[in-house]
Amino acid sequence: MEGALVCWKCGAPLADLSLPFLRREECRGCRTELHVCRMCRFYDVRKAKSCAEPVADEVRDKERANFCGYFEPAPGRFRAGDGATEQGRSALESLFGAKK
């Protein structure tokens, strides 16, 4: 595996965790589950069911721990926010008013 494994959600390094990840393994930084589609090398939103493994069963929630036997953690899954969330929140606040 090339590169260091980091949490798919917060980017915290995962070097202190042993592989293979347990099904309920969590990031020590943000406590999110790691045996998830978003952390897998087969995760690909351009593919059917967002999975490049053709015989894997469909997993509906890509951000929750699952029992997929094809799971392989991949480095580089963290993507820092591009501002889309903040832009969306600003648009909703302009429509409905800021939450107080």
C-alpha positions in Angstrom: 0.0 0.0 0.0 1.5 3.3 -1.0 1.2 6.4 1.2 0.1 6.6 4.8 -3.4 5.8 5.8 -5.4 8.7 7.2 -9.0 8.9 8.4 -11.4 9.5 5.5 -13.4 12.0 7.5 -10.9 14.2 9.5 -7.5 13.3 7.9 -5.9 12.1 11.2 -3.0 9.6 10.7 -3.9 5.9 11.3 -0.4 4.5 11.5 -0.9 3.4 15.1 -3.8 1.1 14.1 -3.1 -2.5 12.9 -4.4 -3.9 9.7 -6.8 -5.4 8.8 -9.2 -3.0 10.5 -11.8 -4.5 12.8 -15.3 -3.9 11.7 -15.9 -1.4 14.5 -12.4 0.2 14.4 -12.7 4.0 15.0 -10.4 7.0 14.2 -8.8 8.2 17.4 -9.2 11.8 16.2 -12.9 12.0 15.4 -14.3 8.7 16.5 -15.7 7.9 13.1 -15.9 4.3 11.9 -13.1 3.2 9.5 -14.4 -0.1 8.0 -16.6 1.9 5.6 -16.9 2.2 1.9 -15.5 5.7 1.9 -12.2 4.3 3.2 -12.0 1.4 0.7 -9.9 1.2 -2.4 -12.9 0.0 -4.4 -15.0 3.1 -3.5 -15.8 4.9 -6.7 -18.8 7.2 -7.2 -18.6 6.7 -10.9 -19.4 3.0 -10.7 -22.7 1.3 -10.0 -23.4 1.2 -6.3 -20.3 3.4 -5.9 -18.1 0.2 -5.9 -15.5 -0.9 -8.4 -15.7 -4.5 -7.1 -18.3 -6.1 -9.4 -19.4 -9.0 -7.1 -19.6 -7.1 -3.8 -23.0 -6.8 -2.2 -24.5 -3.3 -2.2 -23.9 -1.2 0.9 -26.4 1.6 1.2 -24.7 3.8 3.8 -21.1 4.4 2.6 -20.1 6.1 5.8 -21.1 3.4 8.3 -19.3 0.2 9.3 -20.2 -2.8 7.2 -19.4 -6.5 6.7 -18.0 -6.3 3.2 -15.4 -9.0 2.6 -13.7 -7.0 -0.2 -12.8 -4.0 2.1 -9.3 -2.8 1.6 -8.3 0.5 3.3 -6.8 3.0 0.9 -4.5 5.9 1.5 -5.6 9.4 0.4 -9.3 9.1 1.1 -9.5 12.3 3.1 -10.7 15.3 1.1 -10.6 18.7 2.8 -13.8 20.6 2.4 -14.0 22.6 -0.8 -16.4 25.1 0.7 -19.5 23.5 -0.8 -21.0 22.8 2.6 -20.5 26.4 3.7 -21.9 27.7 0.4 -25.0 25.5 0.8 -25.5 26.6 4.4 -25.3 30.2 3.4 -27.8 29.7 0.7 -30.2 28.0 3.1 -29.8 30.8 5.7 -30.5 33.4 3.1 -33.8 31.6 2.2 -34.9 30.6 5.6 -33.0 32.9 8.0 -30.2 32.1 10.3 -30.7 29.7 13.1 -30.8 31.4 16.5 
